[in-house]
Amino acid sequence: MQINQILVPTDFSENAERALRYAIELAKQCSAKLHLLHTPVIPTYLLMDLSYSPGPEAVTRILNDAQDALDRQSKIVEEAGIEHFSVIREGTVHEVIRDYAREHDLDLVVVGTHGRTGVSKLMYGSVTERVIKTVHTPIIIVPPDGGKVPSSMVIAYDFSGPSKRAAEVARAIHGVCHGPLHLVHSYLDVWGEYTDRGAVIGEAAEKRREALRLGLEEMLQAEAEELFSIDAQAIQTHLVTGDPADGILKIAERVGATLICAGTTGKSGIERLLIGSVARRLLHDSPVPLLLAHDSD
């Protein structure tokens, strides 16, 4: 695949501006078109048992202000020399983004997110997380500190469809940005606790432990060669045990990654409430931009 069209949903906040700056630099590298999309929020006020919505004049003012702000951002993109489109669409934000991405067959969505700490990390409800659950176009989430155009990339890989999709998008970005690639697989060290159980049990457990590690290394290397045949020399594979998100983040820090890529879930019904525990941890804890991809539709 190639990255030809990038969608940047914007609410004109600082987070959205950071995402736009990131998308502009990525679009330059990919020679891609940018789509700026804004969904205005028309407030509804609850007064006792009644609800109140702004009248036509107030709504017109909200829409005019939104158009002015969108025009200012469009000018920034134009000055960067990037072909672009700017659109205002009313509706529920994540549904508008999902539908627009499908209609225009977009390759990538770039969004900003708020930083969170403490118990609030566990709470869903932000627009970004609703977008991740419902929009199946690959998404790059830009953290509060911003991010650099991808160079060194870490790809969390568990042999699933979503992780293969994430690897395909990473390959497309790598084709224009270049830099080292790191394929990381986290596994359960099932024999580790038996290696100190005495000579006979410990020796047998260690052999099985090593066989598992070597088998996974061989599988991961074969996947790397299949997914990145052209860039095989640029790939390093890593096996980690323990908490998967911790292992991925430690590898990313060690190699100086500027983009982490991972697969995530999100299908229908109750499954839409889940973006995957590892993806959720990466979303909240990654200090660099995070690319999340669903399985191909």
N, C-alpha and C positions, 0 to 999 in steps of 0.2 A: 504494500500500500504506500501511498504518498500523502503527505499533509498538504492539501491544496486549499482547504477552507476551514477557518477557525472562528468559532463563535465566542464572543465575550459578552455575557449578560452583565448589565451594569445598573447599579442603583445610585451611582455618583458618589459613593462613600470612598473613604481612603482605601479600604480593602479592594474595592472595584478598580480604583485608579492603579493600585499596584498590579492587579491582574492585567489591566490594559497595557501597562508598560511592559510587562513580561510577554504578553501576547504579541505586541509590536515587534519586539526583538526576535521572537520565534518566527513570526511571519516573514521577517526580513531574511532569515536563514533559509526558510522553506519556500520562499517566493510565493507565499500563500495569500489569499484574500481574507479580509477580516469582516465579520458581521457583528455590529454593535446592536444589542437588543435591550430595550428597557421596558419593563412592565410597571406602569404607575400604580401606586397604592391609593385607592380612594377610601379615606377613613370612614368608619361607621362608629358613632358615639352611642353608648347605652345610657339612657336616662330613666332610672327606675325600671318600669316594665315596658318602656318604649325604646325604640332605636331611631337614631337620627342620622341621615346621610346628607352630605353637602348638596346644595342645589346646583342647577345648571351653570350658573356663573362661577361658583367655586370650583366645580369640576373642570370647566374651561380654563380657569387660571392654573390649576394643577397640571393640566395637559400642556399648556403653553410653556410653563416653567420647565417641564420635563423636556420639551422639544428644544428649548434654549440650551439646557444643560447637555443634551445629546449632540447638538450642533457644535458645542465647544469641544467635546471629546472627538467628534468626527474631524474637526480641524486639526487636532493633534495627530490623528492617524494620517490625514492627508499630507501634513507637513513631513511625516516620516516617509512619504513616497509609497504608501501601500494602498492598493485598490481595496475599497471597502463599501459596505452598505450599512445604513443605520435605520432601525425600525423601532416603532413604539407599538406594542400590542397589549391590550387589556386582558385580564384574566388572572388565574392563579399562577404565581410565578413559576414554580417548578413544572407545571403542566404546559405553560407557554414555551418554556425552554425546550422541553421534551418534544413538543409538536413542531416547533421551528426547526430543530436539529434534524428531525425526520424528513420534513418537507423539503429541505434544501440539501439533504444527504451530506451533512457536514462531517468532517473528519475528526474534529477535536473541539472540546469546550474548555475554556480557561476561566476559572472563577477564583475570587479571593475568599478568605475565611477569617473569622475572628480568632484571637488567641484565647484559650481558656485555662483555668487552673482549678484544682480541687474537685469537689463533687460535681461541679457544673460540667466537667468533662464527660460525665456519664449521661447527661441529659441530651436527648435528641430534640429536634424541633426547629433547628436553624434551617434557613433556606438552602444552604450548601448541602447539608445532609439529606434533605428531601430531594434535591437534585440528584445526588449520588444514587439514591435508591430507585429513582424512576427514569432517569435519562440514561439510555444504554450507549450513547456516544461516549467514547473515551474522554475522561475529564482530567485536567491538571488543576490541582488545588494549590494556590499560591499562599504561603503562610504570611503572618503579619510582618515578618522581617523582609518580605519580598524574596527574590531569587534571581540567580544568574541563568543565562541561556544554557541548556543542558550540555554538559561535557562528559564528565565521568558519571555513568549511570549504574545504579544497582537495581536488579530485577528480582523481586521475590517470586520464586518459582516452585510450585507444588505439583506440577504435571497436570493440572486441571485445565479445562477450557478457558476460564477467565484469565489464568496466569499466562496461557499461550497467547491470548489476545493482547495482554499487556506487553508481552515480549515482541509481538508484531508491531505494535505502535512504537515501542522503544527502538526497534530496528529502523523504522521509517524516520524517526527523529535523528538517530545516529547516522543515517545516510547523508544528512546535510550538516550536522553539528560535529560528528566524529568524536574521538575521545575513547577511553577505555570503557568496556562493559563488564559488569560483574553479575553473574547468575548465582543466586543464593537459594539454597534449599535447606529448610529447617526440618529435622526429623526427631523422632522419639528414640532415645538411646535405651532400648528395652533391656539390653544385657549389662548396662553399666553397673547396676546395683549388685550384680552377682560376681563381679570380678574379684572381690575381696572375701569370698566365702570359703577360703581354703584352697589347697593346691589343685585338687581334682576339679571341683566345681568352678573355681576361679579361672583355671586354664581353659576349660571348655567354653566358659562364658566369654573370655577374651577373644578366642578364635571366632566365635559367632559374631561378636561385636565388630571385629575387624572385617569379617566377611560382609556384614551388612554395610559397613562404611565403604568398602571397596565396590560393592554392587551399586550403591547409590552414586558414587563418584562416576562409575562407568555410564550409568543411566543419564546422569546430568550432563556429562560431556557429550554423549550421543545427541541429547536434545539441543545442546548448544550448537553443535555442528549442523544439525538439521535446520534450526531456526535462523542461524546467522552464518550460513555457509560462505557468503562473500566476505564477511568480516571475522572469520573464525580466529584469526591471529590476535584480534583485539579483545577476545573474551577470556575472562578468568572465572572459574567455578569455585564455589565455596559451600561447604557443609557446616551447619551450625546445629547445636542441640540446646535444649532448654526452652525458655519462652521465645516463640518465633519472632515477635515484634522486637524484643530486645536484641536478639541476634542480628536481625536485619539492620536495625539502627546502628549497632556497633560496627558492623561491616561498612555501612555507609559513612560513618564518621572516620573510620580508619583509612578508607580509600579516597576521602575527600569528595564524595558524591555530590552532584548538584541536582540530581533528580532520582527519586525512588519510584519504581514502577511495581504495581501489584494488581492482582485480580480481585474481584469482589462479587458478592452474590446480589440477588434482587430480581425476582421473577414475577410473582403475582401473589395476591392475597396476603397472608400473614408473612410470607417470605420477603415481602417488600419492606418489612420493618427491620430487616437485618442487612447490614452491609458487611458482615463478617467481623469476627472479633479482632483478627489481625489487622484488617483494613481500618477498623475503627481506631485501634491503638496508633497506627501509623498516621491517620488523619489528625489526631490530636497531639502527637508527640514529635512528628518529623519537623526538624528545623529547616528543611529544604522543601521545594515543591514536590508534590506527590501526584503521580499519575495513577488513576484507578480505571480499570476496564472490566466490563462485563463480558460474558461469552458472546460470540458473534450471534446475531439474531438469525 
